[in-house]
């Protein structure tokens, strides 16, 4: 159903037939909004994953002692929260 059909039903005061059209239009809009939200969340998740790869490359250049120190610092920060 289209918006034009909905408007025609409203103008002719055929509210009984306008109601299901309205429901279909709102369902479509809601589905589109949910799809956009899913895309946004997926981009955030996958883009954040790319940053983790860069951090892993940095860790390869560190010594084992430096890695242990970094991990200990992160554990201390987590305990403070």
PyMOL Python script that loads the backbone (N, CA, C, O; Angstrom):
from pymol import cmd

cmd.read_pdbstr("""\
ATOM      1  N   UNK A   1       0.844  -1.192   0.000  1.00  0.00           N
ATOM      2  CA  UNK A   1       0.000   0.000   0.000  1.00  0.00           C
ATOM      3  C   UNK A   1       0.882   1.247   0.000  1.00  0.00           C
ATOM      4  O   UNK A   1       2.024   1.233   0.461  1.00  0.00           O
ATOM      5  N   UNK A   2       0.319   2.299  -0.523  1.00  0.00           N
ATOM      6  CA  UNK A   2       1.093   3.529  -0.643  1.00  0.00           C
ATOM      7  C   UNK A   2       0.477   4.632   0.207  1.00  0.00           C
ATOM      8  O   UNK A   2      -0.656   4.542   0.678  1.00  0.00           O
ATOM      9  N   UNK A   3       1.265   5.655   0.376  1.00  0.00           N
ATOM     10  CA  UNK A   3       0.799   6.824   1.130  1.00  0.00           C
ATOM     11  C   UNK A   3      -0.375   7.470   0.415  1.00  0.00           C
ATOM     12  O   UNK A   3      -1.304   7.975   1.045  1.00  0.00           O
ATOM     13  N   UNK A   4      -0.319   7.446  -0.907  1.00  0.00           N
ATOM     14  CA  UNK A   4      -1.413   8.047  -1.684  1.00  0.00           C
ATOM     15  C   UNK A   4      -2.738   7.346  -1.387  1.00  0.00           C
ATOM     16  O   UNK A   4      -3.770   7.994  -1.219  1.00  0.00           O
ATOM     17  N   UNK A   5      -2.694   6.009  -1.324  1.00  0.00           N
ATOM     18  CA  UNK A   5      -3.911   5.258  -0.987  1.00  0.00           C
ATOM     19  C   UNK A   5      -4.407   5.615   0.409  1.00  0.00           C
ATOM     20  O   UNK A   5      -5.609   5.765   0.633  1.00  0.00           O
ATOM     21  N   UNK A   6      -3.486   5.749   1.329  1.00  0.00           N
ATOM     22  CA  UNK A   6      -3.845   6.109   2.699  1.00  0.00           C
ATOM     23  C   UNK A   6      -4.515   7.484   2.736  1.00  0.00           C
ATOM     24  O   UNK A   6      -5.543   7.667   3.388  1.00  0.00           O
ATOM     25  N   UNK A   7      -3.926   8.435   2.037  1.00  0.00           N
ATOM     26  CA  UNK A   7      -4.482   9.790   2.012  1.00  0.00           C
ATOM     27  C   UNK A   7      -5.865   9.793   1.352  1.00  0.00           C
ATOM     28  O   UNK A   7      -6.782  10.468   1.819  1.00  0.00           O
ATOM     29  N   UNK A   8      -6.002   9.032   0.266  1.00  0.00           N
ATOM     30  CA  UNK A   8      -7.311   8.943  -0.399  1.00  0.00           C
ATOM     31  C   UNK A   8      -8.374   8.401   0.554  1.00  0.00           C
ATOM     32  O   UNK A   8      -9.496   8.906   0.587  1.00  0.00           O
ATOM     33  N   UNK A   9      -8.022   7.371   1.331  1.00  0.00           N
ATOM     34  CA  UNK A   9      -8.985   6.779   2.281  1.00  0.00           C
ATOM     35  C   UNK A   9      -9.344   7.781   3.372  1.00  0.00           C
ATOM     36  O   UNK A   9     -10.497   7.851   3.799  1.00  0.00           O
ATOM     37  N   UNK A  10      -8.366   8.552   3.821  1.00  0.00           N
ATOM     38  CA  UNK A  10      -8.636   9.561   4.855  1.00  0.00           C
ATOM     39  C   UNK A  10      -9.533  10.667   4.294  1.00  0.00           C
ATOM     40  O   UNK A  10     -10.474  11.102   4.957  1.00  0.00           O
ATOM     41  N   UNK A  11      -9.244  11.115   3.086  1.00  0.00           N
ATOM     42  CA  UNK A  11     -10.033  12.188   2.487  1.00  0.00           C
ATOM     43  C   UNK A  11     -11.485  11.772   2.270  1.00  0.00           C
ATOM     44  O   UNK A  11     -12.395  12.591   2.395  1.00  0.00           O
ATOM     45  N   UNK A  12     -11.698  10.507   1.946  1.00  0.00           N
ATOM     46  CA  UNK A  12     -13.071  10.030   1.745  1.00  0.00           C
ATOM     47  C   UNK A  12     -13.688   9.533   3.052  1.00  0.00           C
ATOM     48  O   UNK A  12     -14.799   9.003   3.067  1.00  0.00           O
ATOM     49  N   UNK A  13     -12.957   9.711   4.135  1.00  0.00           N
ATOM     50  CA  UNK A  13     -13.375   9.310   5.484  1.00  0.00           C
ATOM     51  C   UNK A  13     -13.672   7.810   5.573  1.00  0.00           C
ATOM     52  O   UNK A  13     -14.572   7.379   6.294  1.00  0.00           O
ATOM     53  N   UNK A  14     -12.893   7.033   4.824  1.00  0.00           N
ATOM     54  CA  UNK A  14     -12.980   5.573   4.862  1.00  0.00           C
ATOM     55  C   UNK A  14     -11.921   5.066   5.857  1.00  0.00           C
ATOM     56  O   UNK A  14     -10.934   4.435   5.477  1.00  0.00           O
ATOM     57  N   UNK A  15     -12.160   5.363   7.134  1.00  0.00           N
ATOM     58  CA  UNK A  15     -11.184   5.078   8.171  1.00  0.00           C
ATOM     59  C   UNK A  15     -10.990   3.586   8.410  1.00  0.00           C
ATOM     60  O   UNK A  15      -9.913   3.162   8.828  1.00  0.00           O
ATOM     61  N   UNK A  16     -12.011   2.796   8.153  1.00  0.00           N
ATOM     62  CA  UNK A  16     -11.904   1.347   8.329  1.00  0.00           C
ATOM     63  C   UNK A  16     -10.836   0.777   7.407  1.00  0.00           C
ATOM     64  O   UNK A  16     -10.040  -0.061   7.829  1.00  0.00           O
ATOM     65  N   UNK A  17     -10.809   1.218   6.163  1.00  0.00           N
ATOM     66  CA  UNK A  17      -9.808   0.741   5.207  1.00  0.00           C
ATOM     67  C   UNK A  17      -8.480   1.498   5.323  1.00  0.00           C
ATOM     68  O   UNK A  17      -7.449   1.009   4.859  1.00  0.00           O
ATOM     69  N   UNK A  18      -8.497   2.671   5.930  1.00  0.00           N
ATOM     70  CA  UNK A  18      -7.267   3.440   6.116  1.00  0.00           C
ATOM     71  C   UNK A  18      -6.408   2.845   7.232  1.00  0.00           C
ATOM     72  O   UNK A  18      -5.181   2.928   7.185  1.00  0.00           O
ATOM     73  N   UNK A  19      -7.043   2.256   8.217  1.00  0.00           N
ATOM     74  CA  UNK A  19      -6.312   1.725   9.366  1.00  0.00           C
ATOM     75  C   UNK A  19      -5.291   0.651   8.990  1.00  0.00           C
ATOM     76  O   UNK A  19      -4.142   0.754   9.422  1.00  0.00           O
ATOM     77  N   UNK A  20      -5.648  -0.379   8.206  1.00  0.00           N
ATOM     78  CA  UNK A  20      -4.627  -1.373   7.843  1.00  0.00           C
ATOM     79  C   UNK A  20      -3.515  -0.793   6.968  1.00  0.00           C
ATOM     80  O   UNK A  20      -2.367  -1.230   7.040  1.00  0.00           O
ATOM     81  N   UNK A  21      -3.864   0.190   6.146  1.00  0.00           N
ATOM     82  CA  UNK A  21      -2.840   0.838   5.316  1.00  0.00           C
ATOM     83  C   UNK A  21      -1.858   1.564   6.217  1.00  0.00           C
ATOM     84  O   UNK A  21      -0.646   1.497   6.010  1.00  0.00           O
ATOM     85  N   UNK A  22      -2.382   2.257   7.218  1.00  0.00           N
ATOM     86  CA  UNK A  22      -1.531   2.964   8.170  1.00  0.00           C
ATOM     87  C   UNK A  22      -0.611   1.978   8.891  1.00  0.00           C
ATOM     88  O   UNK A  22       0.579   2.245   9.063  1.00  0.00           O
ATOM     89  N   UNK A  23      -1.159   0.853   9.307  1.00  0.00           N
ATOM     90  CA  UNK A  23      -0.364  -0.172   9.986  1.00  0.00           C
ATOM     91  C   UNK A  23       0.770  -0.693   9.115  1.00  0.00           C
ATOM     92  O   UNK A  23       1.890  -0.870   9.593  1.00  0.00           O
ATOM     93  N   UNK A  24       0.488  -0.940   7.843  1.00  0.00           N
ATOM     94  CA  UNK A  24       1.515  -1.412   6.916  1.00  0.00           C
ATOM     95  C   UNK A  24       2.597  -0.355   6.703  1.00  0.00           C
ATOM     96  O   UNK A  24       3.785  -0.676   6.660  1.00  0.00           O
ATOM     97  N   UNK A  25       2.178   0.919   6.569  1.00  0.00           N
ATOM     98  CA  UNK A  25       3.149   1.995   6.383  1.00  0.00           C
ATOM     99  C   UNK A  25       4.056   2.135   7.604  1.00  0.00           C
ATOM    100  O   UNK A  25       5.267   2.307   7.465  1.00  0.00           O
ATOM    101  N   UNK A  26       3.475   2.060   8.790  1.00  0.00           N
ATOM    102  CA  UNK A  26       4.273   2.182  10.012  1.00  0.00           C
ATOM    103  C   UNK A  26       5.196   0.975  10.193  1.00  0.00           C
ATOM    104  O   UNK A  26       6.332   1.131  10.640  1.00  0.00           O
ATOM    105  N   UNK A  27       4.727  -0.210   9.854  1.00  0.00           N
ATOM    106  CA  UNK A  27       5.577  -1.406   9.934  1.00  0.00           C
ATOM    107  C   UNK A  27       6.780  -1.274   9.008  1.00  0.00           C
ATOM    108  O   UNK A  27       7.898  -1.642   9.365  1.00  0.00           O
ATOM    109  N   UNK A  28       6.536  -0.750   7.829  1.00  0.00           N
ATOM    110  CA  UNK A  28       7.620  -0.556   6.873  1.00  0.00           C
ATOM    111  C   UNK A  28       8.642   0.447   7.402  1.00  0.00           C
ATOM    112  O   UNK A  28       9.848   0.218   7.318  1.00  0.00           O
ATOM    113  N   UNK A  29       8.152   1.555   7.945  1.00  0.00           N
ATOM    114  CA  UNK A  29       9.050   2.576   8.501  1.00  0.00           C
ATOM    115  C   UNK A  29       9.843   2.020   9.678  1.00  0.00           C
ATOM    116  O   UNK A  29      11.035   2.299   9.810  1.00  0.00           O
ATOM    117  N   UNK A  30       9.198   1.246  10.525  1.00  0.00           N
ATOM    118  CA  UNK A  30       9.870   0.652  11.674  1.00  0.00           C
ATOM    119  C   UNK A  30      10.940  -0.340  11.228  1.00  0.00           C
ATOM    120  O   UNK A  30      12.039  -0.363  11.783  1.00  0.00           O
ATOM    121  N   UNK A  31      10.622  -1.155  10.230  1.00  0.00           N
ATOM    122  CA  UNK A  31      11.597  -2.117   9.706  1.00  0.00           C
ATOM    123  C   UNK A  31      12.811  -1.392   9.127  1.00  0.00           C
ATOM    124  O   UNK A  31      13.947  -1.825   9.323  1.00  0.00           O
ATOM    125  N   UNK A  32      12.573  -0.290   8.416  1.00  0.00           N
ATOM    126  CA  UNK A  32      13.680   0.494   7.862  1.00  0.00           C
ATOM    127  C   UNK A  32      14.546   1.076   8.970  1.00  0.00           C
ATOM    128  O   UNK A  32      15.773   1.059   8.875  1.00  0.00           O
ATOM    129  N   UNK A  33      13.914   1.589  10.018  1.00  0.00           N
ATOM    130  CA  UNK A  33      14.668   2.156  11.139  1.00  0.00           C
ATOM    131  C   UNK A  33      15.488   1.081  11.844  1.00  0.00           C
ATOM    132  O   UNK A  33      16.635   1.325  12.218  1.00  0.00           O
ATOM    133  N   UNK A  34      14.913  -0.103  12.029  1.00  0.00           N
ATOM    134  CA  UNK A  34      15.648  -1.196  12.663  1.00  0.00           C
ATOM    135  C   UNK A  34      16.828  -1.634  11.804  1.00  0.00           C
ATOM    136  O   UNK A  34      17.905  -1.914  12.329  1.00  0.00           O
ATOM    137  N   UNK A  35      16.635  -1.697  10.490  1.00  0.00           N
ATOM    138  CA  UNK A  35      17.730  -2.061   9.595  1.00  0.00           C
ATOM    139  C   UNK A  35      18.876  -1.053   9.695  1.00  0.00           C
ATOM    140  O   UNK A  35      20.046  -1.435   9.714  1.00  0.00           O
ATOM    141  N   UNK A  36      18.535   0.220   9.758  1.00  0.00           N
ATOM    142  CA  UNK A  36      19.566   1.249   9.887  1.00  0.00           C
ATOM    143  C   UNK A  36      20.310   1.119  11.210  1.00  0.00           C
ATOM    144  O   UNK A  36      21.528   1.287  11.260  1.00  0.00           O
ATOM    145  N   UNK A  37      19.575   0.820  12.283  1.00  0.00           N
ATOM    146  CA  UNK A  37      20.217   0.635  13.580  1.00  0.00           C
ATOM    147  C   UNK A  37      21.147  -0.577  13.562  1.00  0.00           C
ATOM    148  O   UNK A  37      22.235  -0.534  14.136  1.00  0.00           O
ATOM    149  N   UNK A  38      20.720  -1.660  12.903  1.00  0.00           N
ATOM    150  CA  UNK A  38      21.563  -2.850  12.793  1.00  0.00           C
ATOM    151  C   UNK A  38      22.843  -2.538  12.026  1.00  0.00           C
ATOM    152  O   UNK A  38      23.925  -2.984  12.408  1.00  0.00           O
ATOM    153  N   UNK A  39      22.720  -1.780  10.954  1.00  0.00           N
ATOM    154  CA  UNK A  39      23.884  -1.402  10.157  1.00  0.00           C
ATOM    155  C   UNK A  39      24.843  -0.557  10.985  1.00  0.00           C
ATOM    156  O   UNK A  39      26.056  -0.762  10.941  1.00  0.00           O
ATOM    157  N   UNK A  40      24.301   0.388  11.735  1.00  0.00           N
ATOM    158  CA  UNK A  40      25.136   1.258  12.568  1.00  0.00           C
ATOM    159  C   UNK A  40      25.886   0.440  13.616  1.00  0.00           C
ATOM    160  O   UNK A  40      27.084   0.635  13.822  1.00  0.00           O
ATOM    161  N   UNK A  41      25.181  -0.470  14.273  1.00  0.00           N
ATOM    162  CA  UNK A  41      25.813  -1.291  15.301  1.00  0.00           C
ATOM    163  C   UNK A  41      26.868  -2.205  14.687  1.00  0.00           C
ATOM    164  O   UNK A  41      27.950  -2.371  15.251  1.00  0.00           O
ATOM    165  N   UNK A  42      26.562  -2.794  13.544  1.00  0.00           N
ATOM    166  CA  UNK A  42      27.532  -3.672  12.876  1.00  0.00           C
ATOM    167  C   UNK A  42      28.787  -2.892  12.496  1.00  0.00           C
ATOM    168  O   UNK A  42      29.901  -3.393  12.651  1.00  0.00           O
ATOM    169  N   UNK A  43      28.612  -1.672  12.002  1.00  0.00           N
ATOM    170  CA  UNK A  43      29.776  -0.849  11.663  1.00  0.00           C
ATOM    171  C   UNK A  43      30.610  -0.540  12.891  1.00  0.00           C
ATOM    172  O   UNK A  43      31.839  -0.574  12.830  1.00  0.00           O
ATOM    173  N   UNK A  44      29.957  -0.237  14.010  1.00  0.00           N
ATOM    174  CA  UNK A  44      30.692   0.054  15.231  1.00  0.00           C
ATOM    175  C   UNK A  44      31.465  -1.167  15.708  1.00  0.00           C
ATOM    176  O   UNK A  44      32.613  -1.055  16.138  1.00  0.00           O
ATOM    177  N   UNK A  45      30.832  -2.333  15.632  1.00  0.00           N
ATOM    178  CA  UNK A  45      31.487  -3.559  16.085  1.00  0.00           C
ATOM    179  C   UNK A  45      32.673  -3.882  15.190  1.00  0.00           C
ATOM    180  O   UNK A  45      33.766  -4.158  15.685  1.00  0.00           O
ATOM    181  N   UNK A  46      32.470  -3.851  13.883  1.00  0.00           N
ATOM    182  CA  UNK A  46      33.535  -4.233  12.977  1.00  0.00           C
ATOM    183  C   UNK A  46      34.626  -3.179  12.895  1.00  0.00           C
ATOM    184  O   UNK A  46      35.797  -3.523  12.733  1.00  0.00           O
ATOM    185  N   UNK A  47      34.277  -1.915  13.001  1.00  0.00           N
ATOM    186  CA  UNK A  47      35.313  -0.881  13.006  1.00  0.00           C
ATOM    187  C   UNK A  47      36.132  -0.938  14.281  1.00  0.00           C
ATOM    188  O   UNK A  47      37.335  -0.682  14.252  1.00  0.00           O
ATOM    189  N   UNK A  48      35.510  -1.266  15.387  1.00  0.00           N
ATOM    190  CA  UNK A  48      36.235  -1.413  16.643  1.00  0.00           C
ATOM    191  C   UNK A  48      37.182  -2.603  16.543  1.00  0.00           C
ATOM    192  O   UNK A  48      38.271  -2.576  17.115  1.00  0.00           O
ATOM    193  N   UNK A  49      36.782  -3.640  15.826  1.00  0.00           N
ATOM    194  CA  UNK A  49      37.631  -4.808  15.634  1.00  0.00           C
ATOM    195  C   UNK A  49      38.882  -4.465  14.846  1.00  0.00           C
ATOM    196  O   UNK A  49      39.941  -5.041  15.096  1.00  0.00           O
ATOM    197  N   UNK A  50      38.784  -3.538  13.898  1.00  0.00           N
ATOM    198  CA  UNK A  50      39.947  -3.114  13.132  1.00  0.00           C
ATOM    199  C   UNK A  50      40.964  -2.425  14.024  1.00  0.00           C
ATOM    200  O   UNK A  50      42.168  -2.600  13.836  1.00  0.00           O
ATOM    201  N   UNK A  51      40.502  -1.644  14.993  1.00  0.00           N
ATOM    202  CA  UNK A  51      41.398  -0.972  15.922  1.00  0.00           C
ATOM    203  C   UNK A  51      42.142  -1.986  16.775  1.00  0.00           C
ATOM    204  O   UNK A  51      43.314  -1.785  17.092  1.00  0.00           O
ATOM    205  N   UNK A  52      41.475  -3.076  17.151  1.00  0.00           N
ATOM    206  CA  UNK A  52      42.108  -4.106  17.964  1.00  0.00           C
ATOM    207  C   UNK A  52      43.256  -4.753  17.210  1.00  0.00           C
ATOM    208  O   UNK A  52      44.271  -5.096  17.816  1.00  0.00           O
ATOM    209  N   UNK A  53      43.117  -4.928  15.896  1.00  0.00           N
ATOM    210  CA  UNK A  53      44.191  -5.509  15.103  1.00  0.00           C
ATOM    211  C   UNK A  53      45.431  -4.631  15.150  1.00  0.00           C
ATOM    212  O   UNK A  53      46.547  -5.142  15.235  1.00  0.00           O
ATOM    213  N   UNK A  54      45.251  -3.324  15.096  1.00  0.00           N
ATOM    214  CA  UNK A  54      46.384  -2.411  15.161  1.00  0.00           C
ATOM    215  C   UNK A  54      47.049  -2.494  16.518  1.00  0.00           C
ATOM    216  O   UNK A  54      48.275  -2.438  16.607  1.00  0.00           O
ATOM    217  N   UNK A  55      46.260  -2.627  17.584  1.00  0.00           N
ATOM    218  CA  UNK A  55      46.824  -2.759  18.918  1.00  0.00           C
ATOM    219  C   UNK A  55      47.623  -4.055  19.027  1.00  0.00           C
ATOM    220  O   UNK A  55      48.680  -4.071  19.658  1.00  0.00           O
ATOM    221  N   UNK A  56      47.142  -5.136  18.425  1.00  0.00           N
ATOM    222  CA  UNK A  56      47.857  -6.398  18.454  1.00  0.00           C
ATOM    223  C   UNK A  56      49.216  -6.269  17.769  1.00  0.00           C
ATOM    224  O   UNK A  56      50.206  -6.834  18.233  1.00  0.00           O
ATOM    225  N   UNK A  57      49.259  -5.528  16.668  1.00  0.00           N
ATOM    226  CA  UNK A  57      50.526  -5.320  15.983  1.00  0.00           C
ATOM    227  C   UNK A  57      51.498  -4.570  16.876  1.00  0.00           C
ATOM    228  O   UNK A  57      52.692  -4.870  16.878  1.00  0.00           O
ATOM    229  N   UNK A  58      51.001  -3.591  17.643  1.00  0.00           N
ATOM    230  CA  UNK A  58      51.857  -2.849  18.565  1.00  0.00           C
ATOM    231  C   UNK A  58      52.395  -3.760  19.657  1.00  0.00           C
ATOM    232  O   UNK A  58      53.545  -3.613  20.071  1.00  0.00           O
ATOM    233  N   UNK A  59      51.585  -4.695  20.129  1.00  0.00           N
ATOM    234  CA  UNK A  59      52.006  -5.585  21.195  1.00  0.00           C
ATOM    235  C   UNK A  59      53.118  -6.519  20.745  1.00  0.00           C
ATOM    236  O   UNK A  59      53.936  -6.940  21.563  1.00  0.00           O
ATOM    237  N   UNK A  60      53.163  -6.848  19.463  1.00  0.00           N
ATOM    238  CA  UNK A  60      54.219  -7.721  18.951  1.00  0.00           C
ATOM    239  C   UNK A  60      55.585  -7.069  19.104  1.00  0.00           C
ATOM    240  O   UNK A  60      56.593  -7.768  19.200  1.00  0.00           O
ATOM    241  N   UNK A  61      55.632  -5.759  19.127  1.00  0.00           N
ATOM    242  CA  UNK A  61      56.891  -5.050  19.243  1.00  0.00           C
ATOM    243  C   UNK A  61      57.333  -4.902  20.695  1.00  0.00           C
ATOM    244  O   UNK A  61      58.472  -4.505  20.944  1.00  0.00           O
ATOM    245  N   UNK A  62      56.481  -5.204  21.648  1.00  0.00           N
ATOM    246  CA  UNK A  62      56.797  -5.057  23.061  1.00  0.00           C
ATOM    247  C   UNK A  62      57.427  -6.334  23.604  1.00  0.00           C
ATOM    248  O   UNK A  62      57.201  -7.430  23.092  1.00  0.00           O
ATOM    249  N   UNK A  63      58.217  -6.163  24.645  1.00  0.00           N
ATOM    250  CA  UNK A  63      58.783  -7.336  25.310  1.00  0.00           C
ATOM    251  C   UNK A  63      57.724  -7.952  26.216  1.00  0.00           C
ATOM    252  O   UNK A  63      56.696  -7.336  26.495  1.00  0.00           O
ATOM    253  N   UNK A  64      57.984  -9.161  26.668  1.00  0.00           N
ATOM    254  CA  UNK A  64      57.044  -9.842  27.559  1.00  0.00           C
ATOM    255  C   UNK A  64      56.849  -9.056  28.847  1.00  0.00           C
ATOM    256  O   UNK A  64      55.739  -8.999  29.376  1.00  0.00           O
ATOM    257  N   UNK A  65      57.907  -8.457  29.351  1.00  0.00           N
ATOM    258  CA  UNK A  65      57.814  -7.675  30.587  1.00  0.00           C
ATOM    259  C   UNK A  65      56.911  -6.455  30.394  1.00  0.00           C
ATOM    260  O   UNK A  65      56.113  -6.121  31.270  1.00  0.00           O
ATOM    261  N   UNK A  66      57.044  -5.794  29.240  1.00  0.00           N
ATOM    262  CA  UNK A  66      56.213  -4.624  28.960  1.00  0.00           C
ATOM    263  C   UNK A  66      54.748  -5.023  28.825  1.00  0.00           C
ATOM    264  O   UNK A  66      53.862  -4.300  29.280  1.00  0.00           O
ATOM    265  N   UNK A  67      54.493  -6.155  28.208  1.00  0.00           N
ATOM    266  CA  UNK A  67      53.115  -6.639  28.055  1.00  0.00           C
ATOM    267  C   UNK A  67      52.518  -6.942  29.427  1.00  0.00           C
ATOM    268  O   UNK A  67      51.377  -6.572  29.701  1.00  0.00           O
ATOM    269  N   UNK A  68      53.286  -7.615  30.294  1.00  0.00           N
ATOM    270  CA  UNK A  68      52.802  -7.909  31.647  1.00  0.00           C
ATOM    271  C   UNK A  68      52.493  -6.637  32.407  1.00  0.00           C
ATOM    272  O   UNK A  68      51.497  -6.571  33.129  1.00  0.00           O
ATOM    273  N   UNK A  69      53.330  -5.631  32.255  1.00  0.00           N
ATOM    274  CA  UNK A  69      53.119  -4.354  32.942  1.00  0.00           C
ATOM    275  C   UNK A  69      51.833  -3.682  32.456  1.00  0.00           C
ATOM    276  O   UNK A  69      51.065  -3.145  33.255  1.00  0.00           O
ATOM    277  N   UNK A  70      51.605  -3.717  31.136  1.00  0.00           N
ATOM    278  CA  UNK A  70      50.391  -3.116  30.572  1.00  0.00           C
ATOM    279  C   UNK A  70      49.159  -3.846  31.090  1.00  0.00           C
ATOM    280  O   UNK A  70      48.172  -3.218  31.474  1.00  0.00           O
ATOM    281  N   UNK A  71      49.220  -5.163  31.099  1.00  0.00           N
ATOM    282  CA  UNK A  71      48.074  -5.945  31.570  1.00  0.00           C
ATOM    283  C   UNK A  71      47.817  -5.702  33.047  1.00  0.00           C
ATOM    284  O   UNK A  71      46.663  -5.625  33.469  1.00  0.00           O
ATOM    285  N   UNK A  72      48.872  -5.582  33.838  1.00  0.00           N
ATOM    286  CA  UNK A  72      48.703  -5.292  35.263  1.00  0.00           C
ATOM    287  C   UNK A  72      48.063  -3.925  35.470  1.00  0.00           C
ATOM    288  O   UNK A  72      47.207  -3.761  36.340  1.00  0.00           O
ATOM    289  N   UNK A  73      48.480  -2.934  34.663  1.00  0.00           N
ATOM    290  CA  UNK A  73      47.896  -1.595  34.763  1.00  0.00           C
ATOM    291  C   UNK A  73      46.416  -1.626  34.418  1.00  0.00           C
ATOM    292  O   UNK A  73      45.616  -0.957  35.073  1.00  0.00           O
ATOM    293  N   UNK A  74      46.036  -2.396  33.392  1.00  0.00           N
ATOM    294  CA  UNK A  74      44.625  -2.492  33.014  1.00  0.00           C
ATOM    295  C   UNK A  74      43.817  -3.179  34.100  1.00  0.00           C
ATOM    296  O   UNK A  74      42.684  -2.781  34.371  1.00  0.00           O
ATOM    297  N   UNK A  75      44.378  -4.197  34.723  1.00  0.00           N
ATOM    298  CA  UNK A  75      43.681  -4.869  35.819  1.00  0.00           C
ATOM    299  C   UNK A  75      43.475  -3.930  36.995  1.00  0.00           C
ATOM    300  O   UNK A  75      42.425  -3.952  37.637  1.00  0.00           O
ATOM    301  N   UNK A  76      44.483  -3.099  37.283  1.00  0.00           N
ATOM    302  CA  UNK A  76      44.366  -2.133  38.370  1.00  0.00           C
ATOM    303  C   UNK A  76      43.271  -1.114  38.077  1.00  0.00           C
ATOM    304  O   UNK A  76      42.532  -0.724  38.981  1.00  0.00           O
ATOM    305  N   UNK A  77      43.157  -0.676  36.816  1.00  0.00           N
ATOM    306  CA  UNK A  77      42.119   0.281  36.425  1.00  0.00           C
ATOM    307  C   UNK A  77      40.734  -0.356  36.548  1.00  0.00           C
ATOM    308  O   UNK A  77      39.784   0.296  36.979  1.00  0.00           O
ATOM    309  N   UNK A  78      40.626  -1.617  36.174  1.00  0.00           N
ATOM    310  CA  UNK A  78      39.339  -2.310  36.271  1.00  0.00           C
ATOM    311  C   UNK A  78      38.919  -2.470  37.734  1.00  0.00           C
ATOM    312  O   UNK A  78      37.737  -2.363  38.060  1.00  0.00           O
ATOM    313  N   UNK A  79      39.887  -2.726  38.607  1.00  0.00           N
ATOM    314  CA  UNK A  79      39.569  -2.871  40.026  1.00  0.00           C
ATOM    315  C   UNK A  79      39.086  -1.569  40.637  1.00  0.00           C
ATOM    316  O   UNK A  79      38.250  -1.579  41.540  1.00  0.00           O
ATOM    317  N   UNK A  80      39.611  -0.432  40.146  1.00  0.00           N
ATOM    318  CA  UNK A  80      39.211   0.865  40.660  1.00  0.00           C
ATOM    319  C   UNK A  80      37.782   1.201  40.288  1.00  0.00           C
ATOM    320  O   UNK A  80      37.104   1.917  41.026  1.00  0.00           O
ATOM    321  N   UNK A  81      37.314   0.701  39.163  1.00  0.00           N
ATOM    322  CA  UNK A  81      35.949   1.017  38.700  1.00  0.00           C
ATOM    323  C   UNK A  81      34.998   0.176  39.493  1.00  0.00           C
ATOM    324  O   UNK A  81      33.786   0.258  39.291  1.00  0.00           O
TER     325      UNK A  81
END
""", "prot")
cmd.dss("prot")
cmd.show_as("cartoon", "prot")
cmd.util.cbc("prot")
cmd.orient("prot")
